[in-house]
Amino acid sequence: MLKRSLILLLGSIFAMAACAAETPNEKFKEGIDYGVLPKAVATDVANKVEVIEFFYYGCPHCYHFEPHIQSLRKTMPTTAVFKAVPATFSDEWKKAARAYYALESLGALDKTHKPIFEAIHKHNKKLSSPESFADVVAAQGVDRKAFLDAMNAFNTDSKVNKASQLVMLYQVSGVPMLAVNGRYIVTGELAKSPERMIEITRFLINKEAKRMDLK
């Protein structure tokens, strides 16, 4: 009886050792360096790893994080896609979200995204109304009336509502925050620095690409 128990014990030890050998020695750890959503969120693309940045124009951390985000966007693998989602925690945040989606509909984000950040955090302008946003974007060559019309458009309403739903589904409690493929979240609190946020996000992109067998 003792001999049989010993054999079973040794067998269990060998089996555990084999499993440990098959588990990759991952650089970043779940719950320590990044979070896992209790329920996965459906993404907009089926054959790509979706990366979302939740942000707010009025957030100084988002402003300082922006160069890191641009670096990530320029160097992401072809297996991944990026999108920004403005957080909508209050009426003021929703105004900024409306400005973002209005500019997106006009195809003017490339030339206005950074100037809006700089107007607030570099030039100390308070952008709290459609007209104040219009002043900034008009200086970048955007038609003022077209922008104000876009801010009030039904399509902008729909996008802001969708952003609010995503904020809830991803359990966003602060910005900037990154979400990878509807499964993982990367926060400054866990990552400890903007550089590590990007590094962890790259790690998770690769992790998901391997899981999905993307080439």
N, C-alpha and C positions, 0 to 999 in steps of 0.2 A: 504493500500500500504506500509506504514511504517512497519506494523507488518510483512508482507510477507518478506520485505527486511531484517528485523532483524532475522527472522527465517533462511533465506538463509545464512546470515552472520555467525550465530552461527553454522549452519551445516558445513560451510567451515572451521571454526576454529576447530571443533571437528574432521573433516576429516584430517586436517593438523596435529593435535595432535596425531591421530592414526598412521599416516605415520611416524612421528618422533619417536614414540614408537617402530615401527618395524625396524627402521634403527639402526644398531649396533653402539655402541659408540667406533669407531675404534681408536686405539692408535696412528696410523700414518695417516697423511692426504695427499691426492693427491695434487701435486703441491707445497707442503711444505716440505714433507719428501722424496717423490719420484715422478718421472715423469711418464706420460702416453704417449705412442706413438700415434701419430695422426692416424696411420694405423697399425693394428696388423701385425706382421711378422709370416709367417708360420714356425712352429717348426718341428724338425725331428721325434718327437714321438707324437702319438695321445692320448695315455692313461697315460701320465706322465706330471708333471710340469717340463719344461725345464729351467735350470738355466745356463746362459752363463757368463763367466768372460772374458772381453776384457782386454788384458794386453800387456806389452812390456818388454822384458828382460832388456832393458837399463833404465827403469823408476824406480827411487828410491822409489817412492810411491808404486809401484807394489811389489818391493822387501820387503818393510816393511808390506805390506798387505798380503803377502804369508802365514804367519802362521795363519792368520784369515781365509783365504780361505781353508787351509787344515783342520782346525777345522770344518768349515761348511761342507766340503765334507764328513768328517767322521761321522757327526751327522745328515745328511739330512734324512728326512723320506723316506720310500720306494716308496712314491707317486711322488718323484722327481728324476731327473737325472741332472748331471752336465757335462759341457764341457767348456774347455778353448779355446778362440779364440785370436790368436796374432793379434794386430792391425797392419795396413800396411800403415801408413801415408807417408812414404818416402822409398827410395831405401834401406836405412840402416835398417829401420824397417822390410822391406820385407826379408832381409837377415836373420834377427833373426827369422822371421816367417818360413822361409824355414828350418832353423835349428830345430825348434820345430816340424814341420811336418815330417822331415826326421827321427828324433828320435822316433816320434810316430809310423812311419811305421816299425821301427826296434824293437819296443816294449821296448825301452830303456828310456822312459821318467821318470819312477819312480826313477832311479838312477842318472839321469843327470839334471833334472829340477832345483833342488835346487843348485847343484854345478855351473850351469851356472849363476844363480843369484848372487851367492857368488863370483864367479870369477870377475864379473863386479863391484859389490858394496862393497865387503869386501876386495878383493885383488887388486882392481883398474886396472884390465886388460881391454884393449880395444878390444872387439870382433867385428870386422868390416869386416871380410872375412870368407869364408868357412873354410880356414885353421886354423884360430884362434879359431873358434868353435870346430874344429876337435881336436885341442890340448887339450881342456878342457874335451871333452867327451871321448877321448882316455884314459885319466888319470882315468876315471871311468870304464874302461874295454870295451868300445865300439870299435869295429873294425873300424879303421880310414878310410880305403878304402870304406867299406860298407856305412859308414856315408856320405862320400863325394859323392859317387854314388847316394845315396838316396836324397841328397840335389839337385842334378841335374835331378832327375827323373821326368817323365811326371806327375805322380800321385801327386808329391809335387807341381808342377805348378798348377794343378787343385785345390788343397786344398788352396793354397795361393790366387788364384783368388776368391774362394768361401769366404775366410775370408774377402777379400776386399769388396765383395758384402754385406756381413753382416755388416761391418763397416758403409757402406752407408745406408742400410736399418734401422739400429738401431740408426742412426744419432749420432754416437760416435764422441765426440769432445775432449775427454781426457780419460786417463786411470789412475788407474783401474776403470772400470765401470761394473756393474752387470745388466743383463737383465733377467727378469722373465717371462717365457712362451710367449715370443713374444709380450707382452703387456706393461710391466712396466720396467722402468730403475731406477737404484739406483747409485747415484754418490756421491763422497766425498763432492762436493760442497753443495748438499742438505742435506746429512746425517750428515756432520760436523765431523765425526770421523770413523775410521775403524770399531770400535765396533758397532756403530749404523748402518753402512752399512750392517753388517751381521744380526743385529737384525731386520732391516727393510726387508731384503731379506727373512728371516724366516717368517715374518708376511705375506709377499706377496705369499710365497709358500703355506702357509695354506689357504690364501684367494682364491687362484686359485684352490687348491685341493677341497675346499668346493664348488666352482662354478662348477667344473667338476664332482662333486659327486664321488671323488676318495676315496677308502678305504685303 
